[in-house]
C-alpha cells in the first residue's frame, strides 16, 4: 500500500526526539518518514505492518525502522471497545541519519553507523540481551538532559551497530513518494479490512470502499502492495489466528472460524503456506520458546 508521508515533530534544539505514549490504542495510519524510528512496546498487543511484512506485536518488542520504511501498528480489537483496563504504552525515538552532524558518519571510529542505517532500511527486530539493554537506555533517555542525553543516544547506537541479536523484518526495501488520493483510498481499504477480516469480504465490497471497479481495484491493489487483495486478507487472518493459538484459550477449529475461514482444511492449508508450520507445530514452537530462560 502506498503510505502517507508523516512529519515527525522534532524540537529545533534537540538532536533527536523521544516520547512516551500511554493511550487506549494505536490509530493505525500507514505512513513513512525520513527519520529512523526505534519503537519499544511496553504494553499492548495487535498486528504490525512493516514494509511487505504482516505480523503480531506484543509487550517487550523493540524494532528499528530505517528511513522511509512504511509502517503502522494496529491494536487488537478489544483495545477499541472503551475498556479502561486496556491501554498501549510505547517509547519511540526518532532521529535523522545525520542528526549528530554530517561528518560523524565519515569518521573511522564510526564506520559501523552507516552499516547500521543500511540494515535498518529492511527493519530490525531486536532480540536477546540487546533488547533488554536498549529498553533500559530508552527509559533513561526520557528524563535525560544536556550531554547525558547525547551519551545515552550514542550508547544506543553503539549497541545496535555491534549486535548480531536481530532479525530482518522485510524481504525488500521500499522508498515511497506519496500521492494523497492513494493514501486516502488505501488507508480506507486497510482499516475496513482490519475491522472486518473475520467476515466474508467480496471483491465487489472492498472495491466499492476504494471507489473503483473490481478490475481496476485488483490491478491497483497489486500495483501498490505487490500482492493480491486476497493474499493480503489471508495474511491478516493468519496473523490473528497465530495470536489466538498462542493464547491457547480456544480449540483450533473455533479459531479457524473466528478468523474468517469457512472450513478447517482451508484454514490449515493457508496457515501452512504463510507460516510454514501447522497450527499445532506453531503452538508447540511458541510454548517451547516461552519456557526458555529470558
C-alpha positions in Angstrom: 0.0 0.0 0.0 1.2 3.5 -0.7 1.8 5.2 2.7 1.3 8.7 3.9 4.3 11.0 4.5 4.4 11.8 8.1 6.2 14.9 9.5 7.9 13.8 12.8 7.8 16.7 15.3 11.4 17.3 16.5 12.3 20.4 18.6 14.9 22.6 16.8 17.1 22.5 19.9 17.1 18.6 20.0 19.3 16.2 18.2 16.6 13.5 18.3 13.1 13.1 19.7 12.0 10.7 22.3 8.4 10.3 23.5 6.4 8.2 25.9 2.9 7.4 24.8 0.2 5.9 27.0 -3.2 5.7 25.3 -6.2 3.4 24.5 -5.0 2.1 21.1 -2.9 2.8 18.0 -4.5 5.0 15.3 -3.2 2.7 12.6 -2.2 5.0 9.8 0.1 3.6 7.1 2.9 6.1 6.9 6.6 6.7 6.4 9.2 9.4 7.3 12.9 10.3 6.6 13.7 9.7 10.3 14.8 6.3 11.6 12.4 5.0 14.3 13.3 3.0 17.4 10.0 1.6 18.7 9.6 -0.1 22.1 6.3 -1.7 23.0 5.8 -1.7 26.8 2.1 -2.6 26.8 -0.3 -3.6 24.1 -1.0 -6.3 21.5 -2.1 -6.3 17.9 -0.8 -6.5 14.3 2.0 -4.5 12.8 2.7 -3.8 9.2 6.3 -3.0 8.2 7.1 -2.8 4.5 5.8 -6.1 3.0 5.6 -7.9 6.3 2.5 -8.5 8.4 3.0 -9.9 11.9 1.8 -9.6 15.5 3.3 -7.4 18.2 3.4 -7.9 21.9 4.9 -6.3 25.1 8.7 -6.2 25.2 9.2 -5.9 21.4 11.7 -3.4 20.1 12.2 -2.7 16.4 14.4 -0.3 14.5 12.9 1.1 11.3 15.1 2.7 8.6 14.4 6.0 6.8 11.2 6.0 4.6 10.3 2.4 5.5 6.5 2.4 5.6 4.9 1.0 8.7 1.9 1.1 11.1 0.7 -0.6 14.2 -3.0 -1.7 14.8 -4.1 -2.7 18.2 -6.2 -5.9 18.8 -10.0 -5.5 18.5 -10.5 -5.4 22.3 -8.5 -2.1 22.5 -11.2 -0.3 20.6 -14.1 -1.3 23.0 -13.6 1.5 25.6 -12.1 -0.9 28.2 -10.4 1.4 30.7 -8.2 -1.6 31.8 -6.6 -1.9 28.4 -4.0 0.5 27.1 -1.0 0.6 24.9 2.3 2.1 26.2 5.3 2.8 24.0 8.6 4.7 23.9 9.6 5.9 20.5 12.8 7.6 19.4 13.1 9.4 16.0 16.3 10.6 14.5 17.8 11.5 11.2 20.9 9.7 9.9 23.0 12.8 10.2 21.5 14.2 13.4 24.9 14.1 15.1 26.4 16.0 12.2 27.2 15.0 8.6 30.9 14.4 9.3 30.4 11.8 12.1 29.4 9.1 9.5 32.8 9.5 7.8 34.8 9.1 11.0 36.9 5.9 11.1 35.6 5.2 14.6 32.0 5.4 13.4 32.3 3.0 10.4 29.6 0.8 11.9 26.9 3.5 11.8 26.4 3.6 8.0 26.2 -0.2 8.1 23.6 0.0 10.9 21.4 2.5 9.0 21.6 0.4 5.9 20.4 -2.7 7.8 17.6 -0.6 9.3 16.2 0.0 5.9 14.9 -3.6 6.0 13.8 -3.2 9.6 15.5 -4.8 12.6 13.6 -6.9 15.2 15.9 -6.6 18.2 16.3 -9.8 20.3 18.0 -11.3 23.4 20.2 -9.3 25.8 20.5 -6.5 23.3 16.7 -5.8 23.6 17.0 -5.6 27.4 19.9 -3.1 27.2 18.1 -1.0 24.7 14.9 -0.9 26.7 16.8 0.3 29.8 18.5 3.1 27.8 15.3 4.2 26.1 13.7 4.6 29.5 16.7 6.6 30.7 16.5 8.8 27.6 13.1 10.1 28.6 14.4 12.1 31.5 17.9 12.8 30.4 19.1 16.3 29.6 22.1 18.0 28.0 25.2 15.9 27.4 23.7 12.9 29.3 21.0 12.7 26.6 23.7 12.5 23.8 25.7 9.9 25.7 22.6 7.7 26.1 21.8 8.1 22.4 25.3 7.2 21.4 25.2 4.2 23.7 22.0 3.0 21.9 23.6 3.4 18.5 26.8 1.6 19.6 24.8 -1.4 20.9 22.6 -1.6 17.9 25.5 -1.2 15.5 27.5 -4.0 17.2 24.8 -6.6 17.9 24.0 -9.7 16.0 20.8 -10.3 18.0 18.3 -9.2 15.5 16.1 -10.5 12.7 15.5 -8.7 9.4 11.8 -7.8 9.1 11.1 -7.1 5.4 12.1 -9.0 2.3 12.5 -6.0 0.1 13.3 -2.3 0.7 10.7 0.3 -0.4 11.1 4.1 -0.6 7.9 6.0 -1.4 6.7 9.2 -2.8 3.2 9.8 -1.6 0.0 10.6 -3.6 -2.7 12.0 -1.4 -5.5 10.1 -3.2 -3.6 6.8 -2.9 -3.2 7.5 0.9 -6.9 8.1 1.5 -8.0 5.2 -0.6 -5.6 2.6 0.7 -6.0 3.6 4.3 -9.7 3.2 3.9 -9.3 -0.2 2.4 -6.7 -1.1 5.1 -8.9 0.0 8.0 -12.0 -1.7 6.6 -10.1 -5.0 6.2 -8.8 -4.9 9.7 -12.2 -4.2 11.1 -13.9 -7.0 9.0 -11.3 -9.6 8.4 -13.4 -12.3 10.2 -16.3 -11.8 7.8 -16.8 -12.7 4.1 -15.4 -9.7 2.2 -16.1 -9.9 -1.5 -14.1 -8.1 -4.2 -17.2 -6.1 -5.1 -17.5 -4.9 -1.5 -13.8 -3.9 -1.0 -13.6 -2.4 -4.4 -16.5 -0.1 -3.6 -14.7 1.0 -0.4 -11.9 2.2 -2.7 -14.4 3.7 -5.2 -13.1 1.5 -8.0 -14.5 -1.2 -10.2 -13.4 -4.7 -9.3 -11.0 -5.0 -12.3 -9.4 -1.6 -11.5 -9.2 -2.3 -7.8 -7.4 -5.7 -8.3 -4.9 -4.1 -10.7 -4.4 -1.1 -8.4 -4.0 -3.1 -5.2 -1.5 -5.4 -6.8 0.5 -2.5 -8.1 0.6 -0.7 -4.7 1.2 -3.7 -2.5 2.9 -6.3 -4.7 0.3 -8.9 -3.6 -3.3 -9.6 -4.4 -6.1 -8.4 -2.0 -7.0 -12.0 -1.3 -3.4 -12.8 -0.2 -3.4 -9.6 2.0 -6.7 -10.7 3.6 -5.3 -14.2 4.2 -2.2 -12.8 5.9 -4.4 -10.6 8.2 -6.5 -13.6 9.2 -3.5 -15.9 9.8 -1.8 -13.2 11.9 -4.9 -13.1 14.2 -5.0 -16.9 14.2 -1.4 -17.0 15.4 -2.2 -14.8 18.3 -5.2 -16.9 19.3 -3.2 -20.1 19.1 -0.5 -18.9 21.5 -3.2 -17.6 23.9 -4.5 -21.2 23.9 -8.0 -20.3 25.1 -9.9 -21.8 22.1 -9.7 -25.0 20.1 -8.1 -24.7 16.7 -11.4 -25.4 14.9 -13.1 -22.4 16.6 -10.1 -20.2 15.9 -10.4 -21.1 12.3 -14.0 -19.8 12.0 -13.4 -16.8 14.3 -10.7 -15.6 11.9 -12.9 -15.7 8.9 -12.1 -19.1 7.3 -15.1 -21.1 6.1 -13.7 -24.6 6.7 -10.9 -26.2 8.7 -9.0 -27.7 5.7 -8.8 -24.4 4.0 -7.5 -22.8 7.2 -4.8 -25.5 7.6 -3.7 -25.1 4.0 -3.3 -21.3 4.2 -1.7 -21.4 7.7 1.0 -23.8 6.5 1.6 -21.6 3.4 2.0 -18.4 5.4 3.9 -19.7 8.5 5.4 -22.9 7.0 4.1 -24.7 10.1 0.8 -26.4 11.0 -1.2 -24.7 13.7 -0.1 -27.4 16.2 3.6 -27.0 15.3 3.2 -23.3 15.6 1.7 -23.6 19.1 4.4 -26.1 20.2 7.1 -23.8 18.9 5.8 -20.9 20.8 5.3 -22.9 24.1 8.9 -24.2 23.8 10.2 -20.6 23.4 8.1 -19.3 26.3 9.8 -21.9 28.6 13.2 -20.8 27.6 15.1 -18.6 30.1 14.8 -14.8 29.3 
